[in-house]
Amino acid sequence: MAEECSHSCSSCGVEGCGDRTAPQSNVLTPNSRSSIKHVIGVVSGKGGVGKSLVTSLLASEMQKRGNKVGILDADVTGPSIPKTFGVSNPLTADKDGILPAQTQSGIKMVSTNLMLPEDDMPVAWRGPVVSNAVRQFFNEVNWGELDYLFVDMPPGTSDVLLTVFQSLPIDGIVTVSAPQELVAMIVGKAVHLAQEMDVEVLGLVENMAYYVCDECGKKHFIFGEPQGEEVAKHYNIPACATLPIDPEFAHLCDQGRVEDYDVKGALDAVIEKVETAEFKQK
């Protein structure tokens, strides 16, 4: 009598059975010209809190520390990463895949805005097309050797976030908030989704936490008292950092010189967590 299938492929004793019935992983692997040690997502459940800003600063700081860094701009319909770095050269390709653009300091990047004839041309794509573009940006790009690939996500917990969590070998996420209770609640949605999908939440960056008066040096909490530490504690997030409202940063972004911005150690807690995290084996 044939042995009844228990649907437990790991303990199955029937020769060849596991090869037929074991579920196949949907996680993509980089192409043959790419070696990516860690993939870090930058997320929030709400728009307008500064995910691209945080992605740019994290990538710049990690590059300054001697790491080889890339940015995958997964905000396909609203890309802003190339502008902040002053990158405008269109993407090219060879027989092995897409060649990423590079910033002045050597950060590699791909973005839909580097594929358009004009940078203000809209990208009117439906969800499945956007998700496929994100997959191609990962496994059809010749990334070379990277220590960290940062993925700048669009807001929300829908198509692209699910695509990244399910299709990319994501090691962890950094979530971004602003000092408002409503924003903190919505950020919690992204944190809960990450936890449900077994993705580690590495840190929280509270953006626009305060403004420092250039005359008296006093901190002004324009959007209310910072809540980052409290939110991080509530959601059991191990590291928290705060960023001010700084006109100098906006000025440098407009000039495409985000790499020249000095964060003055503001992101150290989150960066150190990213660098020292004991990531799961892929």
C-alpha positions in Angstrom: 0.0 0.0 0.0 1.3 3.5 -0.9 2.3 5.6 2.0 -0.3 8.4 2.7 1.0 11.9 2.2 1.3 13.9 5.4 2.1 17.1 3.5 5.2 17.5 5.6 7.9 17.5 3.0 10.8 17.8 5.5 9.9 14.4 7.1 8.7 12.7 4.0 10.4 9.3 3.4 9.0 8.7 -0.1 11.8 9.0 -2.7 11.3 12.0 -5.0 8.1 13.1 -3.3 9.6 16.2 -1.7 10.9 17.3 -5.0 7.4 17.4 -6.4 5.4 18.7 -3.5 7.7 21.1 -1.6 6.6 24.7 -2.0 8.8 26.9 -4.1 10.2 30.1 -2.7 9.1 33.3 -4.4 12.2 35.2 -3.2 14.3 36.5 -6.0 18.0 36.2 -6.3 20.3 38.9 -7.8 21.7 38.3 -11.3 25.1 36.8 -11.9 26.9 40.1 -11.8 25.4 41.1 -8.4 26.3 40.2 -4.8 24.1 42.0 -2.2 24.8 41.2 1.4 21.8 43.0 3.0 18.5 44.5 1.8 17.0 47.2 4.0 13.5 48.7 3.4 12.6 52.3 4.4 8.8 52.3 5.0 5.9 54.2 6.5 2.1 53.6 6.4 1.7 57.3 5.4 3.0 59.6 2.8 4.7 62.9 3.4 6.8 61.9 6.4 10.2 61.8 4.6 11.0 58.2 3.6 13.1 59.4 0.6 14.9 61.9 2.8 15.7 59.1 5.4 16.7 56.7 2.6 19.0 59.3 1.1 20.6 60.1 4.5 21.0 56.5 5.5 22.6 55.6 2.2 24.9 58.6 2.3 26.0 57.9 5.9 26.6 54.2 5.3 28.7 55.1 2.2 30.8 57.5 4.2 31.5 54.7 6.7 33.2 52.7 4.0 30.3 50.5 2.9 29.3 49.8 -0.7 25.7 51.0 -1.0 22.9 51.0 -3.5 19.4 52.5 -3.6 16.4 50.8 -5.3 13.7 53.5 -5.7 10.6 51.5 -5.3 8.4 54.6 -5.2 7.8 53.9 -8.9 5.1 56.5 -9.6 6.6 59.2 -7.3 10.4 58.9 -7.5 12.5 61.6 -6.0 15.8 59.8 -5.2 17.7 60.9 -8.4 16.8 64.6 -7.9 18.2 64.6 -4.3 21.5 63.2 -5.5 21.7 65.3 -8.7 21.6 62.2 -10.9 20.0 62.7 -14.3 21.9 60.4 -16.7 19.5 57.8 -18.2 19.9 54.2 -17.3 21.7 52.0 -19.8 22.1 48.2 -20.2 24.4 45.6 -21.6 23.8 42.0 -22.5 23.8 41.0 -18.8 21.2 43.5 -17.6 20.5 47.1 -16.5 23.5 49.2 -15.4 22.7 51.4 -12.4 23.4 55.1 -12.2 26.0 56.3 -9.7 26.1 59.3 -7.4 29.1 61.5 -6.9 30.3 59.3 -4.0 29.6 56.1 -5.8 26.2 55.1 -4.5 24.4 53.0 -7.1 20.8 53.6 -7.9 17.9 52.7 -10.1 14.7 54.7 -10.5 11.9 55.1 -13.0 12.8 58.8 -13.4 16.1 57.7 -14.9 14.1 55.9 -17.7 11.9 58.9 -18.7 12.6 61.5 -21.4 11.5 64.2 -19.0 11.7 64.0 -15.2 8.2 65.5 -14.7 6.5 62.9 -17.0 3.9 60.9 -15.0 4.2 57.2 -14.6 0.6 56.0 -14.9 1.0 52.3 -14.2 -1.4 49.9 -12.4 -0.3 47.9 -9.4 0.8 44.7 -11.1 3.1 46.7 -13.6 4.6 48.6 -10.7 5.3 45.4 -8.7 6.9 43.8 -11.8 9.1 46.9 -12.2 10.3 46.6 -8.6 11.2 42.9 -9.2 13.2 43.8 -12.3 15.0 46.6 -10.5 16.3 44.0 -8.1 17.2 41.0 -10.2 17.8 42.5 -13.7 20.2 45.2 -12.5 24.0 44.6 -12.5 24.4 45.9 -8.9 27.9 44.5 -8.5 29.1 44.0 -4.9 26.9 45.8 -2.3 27.0 45.7 1.4 23.6 47.4 1.7 20.8 47.9 -0.8 18.3 50.4 0.6 14.7 50.2 -0.8 12.8 53.5 -0.8 9.1 52.4 -0.5 6.0 54.3 -1.5 3.6 55.0 1.3 1.0 52.5 2.5 0.9 48.8 3.1 -0.3 47.6 -0.3 1.2 46.3 -3.6 4.8 47.4 -3.5 5.4 46.7 0.2 3.9 43.2 -0.2 6.0 42.7 -3.3 9.2 43.7 -1.5 8.4 41.6 1.6 7.5 38.5 -0.5 9.9 38.8 -3.5 13.1 40.4 -2.2 15.5 38.9 0.3 14.6 41.7 2.8 16.7 41.7 6.0 14.8 44.4 7.9 13.1 47.7 7.7 13.5 51.2 9.1 10.2 52.9 9.6 9.7 56.7 9.4 7.2 58.9 11.3 6.5 62.5 12.2 5.6 63.9 15.7 1.9 63.5 15.4 -0.3 60.8 17.1 -2.2 60.1 13.8 1.1 59.5 11.9 2.4 57.2 14.7 -0.8 55.1 14.5 -0.5 54.8 10.7 3.2 53.9 10.9 2.1 51.1 13.3 0.3 49.5 10.4 3.5 49.0 8.5 5.2 47.7 11.7 2.5 45.2 12.3 2.6 44.0 8.7 6.3 43.5 8.9 6.0 41.6 12.1 3.2 39.4 10.6 5.5 38.6 7.7 8.5 37.9 9.9 10.5 41.0 8.7 12.6 42.6 11.4 12.0 46.2 12.3 15.4 47.7 12.9 14.6 51.2 13.9 12.4 54.3 13.8 13.3 57.7 12.5 11.1 60.5 13.6 11.4 63.2 11.0 10.6 66.9 11.4 10.8 66.5 15.1 11.8 70.1 15.8 13.2 73.4 14.4 16.2 75.1 15.9 16.0 78.9 15.8 19.0 80.3 14.1 19.0 83.4 16.4 18.4 82.0 19.9 19.3 78.3 19.3 16.1 77.2 21.0 14.2 74.1 19.8 10.7 74.7 18.6 8.4 71.7 18.3 6.2 72.9 15.4 4.2 69.7 15.0 4.0 68.9 18.7 6.2 67.2 21.2 8.4 64.4 19.7 6.9 60.9 20.2 9.5 58.8 18.6 10.9 57.2 21.8 7.3 56.4 23.0 6.3 55.0 19.7 9.4 52.9 19.4 8.8 51.5 22.9 5.1 50.8 22.2 6.0 48.8 19.0 9.1 47.2 20.5 11.4 48.9 17.9 15.0 48.6 19.1 16.5 51.9 17.9 15.1 55.4 17.5 16.5 58.6 15.9 15.2 62.1 15.4 15.8 64.6 12.6 15.0 68.3 12.7 13.4 70.6 10.2 16.4 72.0 8.5 16.3 74.5 5.6 19.9 73.5 4.7 18.8 70.0 3.9 16.0 71.2 1.5 18.5 73.5 -0.1 21.0 70.7 -0.7 18.3 68.4 -2.1 17.2 71.1 -4.5 20.8 71.3 -5.7 21.2 67.5 -5.9 23.9 67.6 -3.1 22.2 65.5 -0.4 25.5 63.7 0.2 27.0 67.0 1.5 24.5 67.2 4.3 26.0 66.7 7.8 23.5 64.8 10.0 25.7 65.5 13.1 25.3 62.0 14.4 21.5 62.2 14.5 21.1 58.8 12.8 23.8 57.0 14.7 21.4 54.8 16.8 19.6 53.4 13.8 22.7 53.0 11.7 24.5 51.1 14.4 21.5 48.8 14.7 21.6 48.2 11.0 25.3 47.5 11.1 25.2 45.1 14.1 21.9 43.3 13.5 22.2 39.5 13.4 20.3 39.0 10.2 18.7 35.7 9.5 20.3 33.4 7.0 18.7 33.7 3.6 
